Amino acid sequence: MSSTPRKSKAKKKGTKAEVVEDAEKVEKAVEKEVKKEVKRVEGAVHRSAERPRAKAAGPVGRAPVATVLARHRGGTISRHGRGFSFGELSSAGLSAATAARWGARVDYRRGSVVEANVGALKGWASSQAAAAKAERKSDGQLEHAGPAAKEPEGSAKKGAKSAGKVAKPARKTRRKPGP
């Protein structure tokens, strides 16, 4: 075997003008990426500002904490529980979904009913109802709007034909050929 040195296949850098041109291309590419990122962030901020946030008719104060009786060293102690049982919620007149939406924790496994928890839930639920009622009045909504109050006179009910208007025919749909 001969021991001839191999030729390097690495590209040699060109003239100074070619190097400057490459640097300008890189700089333009970076500027383009930065502009895209700025546009993306500004769009996200704009979209989030567009959406009006609905005020949730929810809890006014902190939800009460459930207490349970636990066995401890031959006796029983009262400690904080994971949440309220279904029996406690139904005794207080609340559904599990409403209580969870308002911020009260629900323990789906527990079956016991502690009267102190029921009393705490009743007091808390009444304060929630009073706050919701005050909020409705401040928004200008009617407290108990009947069917006459909801629908102004002279308006057609949904599905009723107005005078002088012809109903449009049903839209045709494609059907698969039968066997």
N, C-alpha and C positions, 0 to 999 in steps of 0.2 A: 504494500500500500504506500501510496505517496503521501507525503505530509504537506500538501499544499494548503495554505490558509483559505478558508471559505470567504466568499465575498458577502458583505453585509447587505441584506435586502431592505434595511431601514431607509425611509425616505430622508433625503437631506433637505433641510429647510431652504426655502427659496430666498428670493431677494427680500429686502426690508419692506418693500411695497406689498408683497404677498402676505407677510406676517401682519402688517397693519390692517390689511383688508380682512384677514381672518378674525382679528380682534374686533373689528367693527361688526362683522356678522354675528359674533358671539354676543356683543353688547346689544345689538338690535333684538336678538332672540330673547335675551334676559328682559329687556324692556317690554317686549310683547307679552311675556309670561306674567310680569308684574302688573301690567294693565288688565290682563284677563282676571287675575286674582282680585284686584281692586274692584273691578266691575262685578265680580261674583259676590263679594262681601257687601258692596253697596246695594245690590239687588236684594240680598237676603235681609238687610236692614230695612229697605223700602217695603218689602213684602210683609215683614212682621209689623211695621208701623201701619200698613193699610188695614189690617184686620182689626176690627173693633173687638175688644175683649168683653164678653158678656159677664155681667156681675152675677156670680152664683148666689142664689138664695140659699145660703148655707148657715153654718154655725156662727153664732154671735160670740160666745165665749168658748173656753176650753171644755171639751167633753169630759164628763166625770170618769173616774177610774173605777173599774170593777174591783170589788174585794171578794175574796173567797176564804172559806174556812179550811185550813190545812192541818193535818196531823203533824205534831212536832213534839218529840220527846215525851210521849205518853199523854199528851194533852192536845188541845187544838189552839191554833193561833189564826189571826186574821192577817192576810197578806194581799198584795196586789195580784189580780188575776190577769190573764191574757186578754180578756174581753167579756162582754155581757153574753149570757146564754139566751137562747130563743125564748125560753119561758119568761125571763126577766123583761125582754123586749116586748113580748106580747102583753104582759101584765101592765106595762107602762103605756101601751097603745101605739107602739112603733113597729114598723116592719124592719127586718134586718137590712134591706137595701137602703131605706131612708136613713137609718142610724149610721150605716157605713158611709153614705154620701155626706152626712153632716159631720163626720169625723169621729164618731164613737167606734170603738173597736168591738168586734163580734167574735166570740169564741164558739166555733161551730161544733166543738167536741163536748163542751160542758153541758150538763143537763140540770144542775141544781139551780134553785131560785133563792136568792138571798134578798130579804125584804129591804135591807138598806140600799141595795143596788136599784131595786124597783123605785124606791122613793127618790133617789138621786136622778134616775132617768126621767121620772115624771116632772120634777122641777126643771130639769134642763130642757125637756121637750116643750114645756109651756113657755119658757123664755124664748125658744126658737120660734114658736108659733107667733108670739107677740111681736118679735122683731120682723118676721115676714109680713105680718099685717101692717106694721108701721111703714115698711118699705113699699108695699103696694099702694098705700095712701099717698106717700110722698111722690111716687111715680105718676100719680093721677089716674090710676086704674080704679075701676069700680070694684067695691068690695065683693058684692054678690051680684054679678051680672047675669040676668036671666036670658033666655033666648031672644026676647024682644030688644034687649039692650045691646046685644052683640051684633045684630043685623039691622042696618038702617032700613027705613021704609023705602019701598019701591025697588029694592035690589032683588034680583032673581036668585033663587036658590041654585045650588050646584046641580047640574043635570037638567034643570027646567029650561024649556025653549023660550027665548025672548020673542016678542012680537016682531014680525018682519024678517027674521033671520032663518035661513034654511040650514038644517043640520048637514054636516059633511059626511060623505059615505065612509064606511070603515076602510081602513088601509089594507091593501092586499098583501099577503105574505106568501113566501115561497113554500111549497110543500114538497117533501121528498116523494118520489114516485113509489106507489105501493107495490107489494110483491105480486 
